[in-house]
């Protein structure tokens, strides 16, 4: 083989957020030799930013909760486009995964009798989110990180994978480089788990970390994996809107869970104006009752601020569009008002929402215990991603697995808050288990030398282009792409804009062939960005095409030209594959028929 | 809008030097925004490590006008107006390139600290009971985002380069979170005294001053650990007792 450094493992995990680390721990426990590729340093992945909590029907705060209620809530939240088997496994296994974290040293907030405390969140019938103030993600990633470093797992920090390697229909490895020196590396593996998270960075206003460029989704797609549900992007209703440099930064749903309310510039709680049919039975129409719900009154119904994220985001968008927004183009989120209700409100807020207090104080000069926050929607999550088998997390490619945000199925058309942290634990564990099992039954595959030469030549061509006339600045292309996606493939979509978006993305495809960089290969952000653009454009195209294809409004996908749900589209997921000529092929895949006992649970809980 | 001068450390084949850049500053910008803008406008290959830009991941640690800070949490409006801004990598760690340092030593030190070891579960379903009051303190320690600014500012490491003998503030906070964990039954006091060199800390509290999470590193973590060690090794009554219990 050409003189690249080669590493060989049974299981290669690409991605070191919650799903990747959980998968690595499981695969290692099953006896596999495991490598984890971290694009950044260990413990810095986007999971660290998760705030509100991890959803699991522990029933610690309300003993009426159990897996069936969680399952029904998840399906309702996903507008029944979810993979029902994943929703079932998730609801059943999440409690065990959370308890396991406690056994590994996680320190969740407590109930009065010393058990794990759970809080209310949008779309969850009972208080269900185990949490640590508003820094649950940090607690989870640190617990997993501090566990994995003592296991037999090789951790490669600041490595970037640029391509998967295949031979005779199965994955045999991955090709990438270390950031420090920029040297190419070959990772041979019997099984590969993609756990690279989301794609928020293809939008201008996003709550996502630097890492979230859709890299893993694109790697899998180019290797022949099928994607589904790519039209379903979650715009979180509450991101910061001011000052401009922090626009999009997340404000946890926990603010509303703790009693925070949304108001327009007339002081009206506009969420009461539009309560969707599916949720009428469980939503309060009375402000006082809503407050009691947030304070744990089991007989009260939830306030409309805690409706699902897709709906709240659209209501906020409507208020802003119709001129009832805040001075900087958002609406008001007020937690300070609870001083009318409880005596030590400022201390209470600081204890329950420490990061939010800190974030507004430091970055916006706003004291949230005294004044309302200005908030607006921000790109937060993609429900879609790589299509996987519910039980094993294997993709349609032999030996290739996916887990966490980059995989699809659990959340359907809209994800409930807190279901992402439980998703990555449940399916990270499963991916690790089944990848290790798969690896045991197979041998190390052969790496194709020609393929490596081709990829490395492509990767290095960015340096040649950098010195040519007419070369493009990769950062500029990235910014332009983010602007266009924000404008044309945002919360409210139309055929005209989506068609325009697809054309623009094609143009970006030409522009990136001219993206050049200067300097040398060592820790070079220009080079890194130039290589990354391919992924960003692939994912952008998949989202735009799927969004154009789904001629209805459902969950995170809202079409102004098809405002209603359609029965026909309610029966299918949209799948995307790469054609042999390199183009994107879309097809409608009928939903799997749900098991009778699960359908019955849904009916009972309606 | 005003243009501000930045003097940024850039490495070169012969070592490195400060280079001057000018960029426009708009309302609300933090230092990391300015760095990104400079990178996009005129220094595509300038290395900077960052992830969340929200003060949660602890990646963008650097020295701004000589003070160890997170670039994402330092607002331009808090720096002296009209004066150039100096940005250099953390001094206590070897430079990889420009503003990026090699912090791998921290991952090696952490691995040497004995892992969490819980007592048997309290309830038949495999769970434990803990009082919120008993975990408040370690929840403070667990806020740590591993930015390593405390390691950077600690003179034992920064001036005397004793990182092989002294674990440093971050790792003492980590050890304290384990030692004070209500469920943990491991004893790390021997290691803290010998291997992790807690005695090197002479409580100047520089680490506490720079902690972006406001953790009371010295008062709440290091001093109580020192007391526990003193109780074990230097308490005369206990010494007496040990002689006879051998």
Boltz contact constraints between the chains, C-beta under 6 A:
constraints:
  - contact:
      token1: [A, 40]
      token2: [B, 51]
      max_distance: 6.0
  - contact:
      token1: [A, 43]
      token2: [B, 146]
      max_distance: 6.0
  - contact:
      token1: [A, 44]
      token2: [B, 51]
      max_distance: 6.0
  - contact:
      token1: [A, 44]
      token2: [B, 57]
      max_distance: 6.0
  - contact:
      token1: [A, 44]
      token2: [B, 59]
      max_distance: 6.0
  - contact:
      token1: [A, 48]
      token2: [B, 56]
      max_distance: 6.0
  - contact:
      token1: [A, 48]
      token2: [B, 57]
      max_distance: 6.0
  - contact:
      token1: [A, 49]
      token2: [B, 52]
      max_distance: 6.0
  - contact:
      token1: [A, 49]
      token2: [B, 56]
      max_distance: 6.0
  - contact:
      token1: [A, 99]
      token2: [B, 127]
      max_distance: 6.0
  - contact:
      token1: [A, 103]
      token2: [B, 118]
      max_distance: 6.0
  - contact:
      token1: [A, 105]
      token2: [B, 116]
      max_distance: 6.0
  - contact:
      token1: [A, 107]
      token2: [B, 135]
      max_distance: 6.0
  - contact:
      token1: [A, 107]
      token2: [B, 138]
      max_distance: 6.0
  - contact:
      token1: [A, 107]
      token2: [B, 139]
      max_distance: 6.0
  - contact:
      token1: [A, 107]
      token2: [B, 142]
      max_distance: 6.0
  - contact:
      token1: [A, 110]
      token2: [B, 130]
      max_distance: 6.0
  - contact:
      token1: [A, 110]
      token2: [B, 132]
      max_distance: 6.0
  - contact:
      token1: [A, 114]
      token2: [B, 129]
      max_distance: 6.0
  - contact:
      token1: [A, 114]
      token2: [B, 130]
      max_distance: 6.0
  - contact:
      token1: [A, 114]
      token2: [B, 131]
      max_distance: 6.0
  - contact:
      token1: [A, 149]
      token2: [B, 111]
      max_distance: 6.0
  - contact:
      token1: [A, 150]
      token2: [B, 115]
      max_distance: 6.0
  - contact:
      token1: [A, 180]
      token2: [B, 96]
      max_distance: 6.0
  - contact:
      token1: [A, 209]
      token2: [B, 51]
      max_distance: 6.0
  - contact:
      token1: [A, 209]
      token2: [B, 52]
      max_distance: 6.0
  - contact:
      token1: [A, 210]
      token2: [B, 50]
      max_distance: 6.0
  - contact:
      token1: [A, 210]
      token2: [B, 51]
      max_distance: 6.0
  - contact:
      token1: [A, 243]
      token2: [B, 27]
      max_distance: 6.0
  - contact:
      token1: [A, 243]
      token2: [B, 28]
      max_distance: 6.0
  - contact:
      token1: [A, 244]
      token2: [B, 28]
      max_distance: 6.0
  - contact:
      token1: [A, 245]
      token2: [B, 28]
      max_distance: 6.0
  - contact:
      token1: [A, 245]
      token2: [B, 29]
      max_distance: 6.0
  - contact:
      token1: [A, 245]
      token2: [B, 33]
      max_distance: 6.0
  - contact:
      token1: [A, 249]
      token2: [B, 54]
      max_distance: 6.0
  - contact:
      token1: [A, 362]
      token2: [B, 73]
      max_distance: 6.0
  - contact:
      token1: [A, 475]
      token2: [B, 40]
      max_distance: 6.0
  - contact:
      token1: [A, 517]
      token2: [B, 44]
      max_distance: 6.0
  - contact:
      token1: [A, 518]
      token2: [B, 44]
      max_distance: 6.0
  - contact:
      token1: [A, 518]
      token2: [B, 45]
      max_distance: 6.0
  - contact:
      token1: [A, 519]
      token2: [B, 45]
      max_distance: 6.0
  - contact:
      token1: [A, 522]
      token2: [B, 97]
      max_distance: 6.0
  - contact:
      token1: [A, 523]
      token2: [B, 47]
      max_distance: 6.0
  - contact:
      token1: [A, 523]
      token2: [B, 96]
      max_distance: 6.0
  - contact:
      token1: [A, 523]
      token2: [B, 97]
      max_distance: 6.0
  - contact:
      token1: [A, 523]
      token2: [B, 100]
      max_distance: 6.0
  - contact:
      token1: [A, 524]
      token2: [B, 45]
      max_distance: 6.0
  - contact:
      token1: [A, 526]
      token2: [B, 44]
      max_distance: 6.0
  - contact:
      token1: [A, 526]
      token2: [B, 45]
      max_distance: 6.0
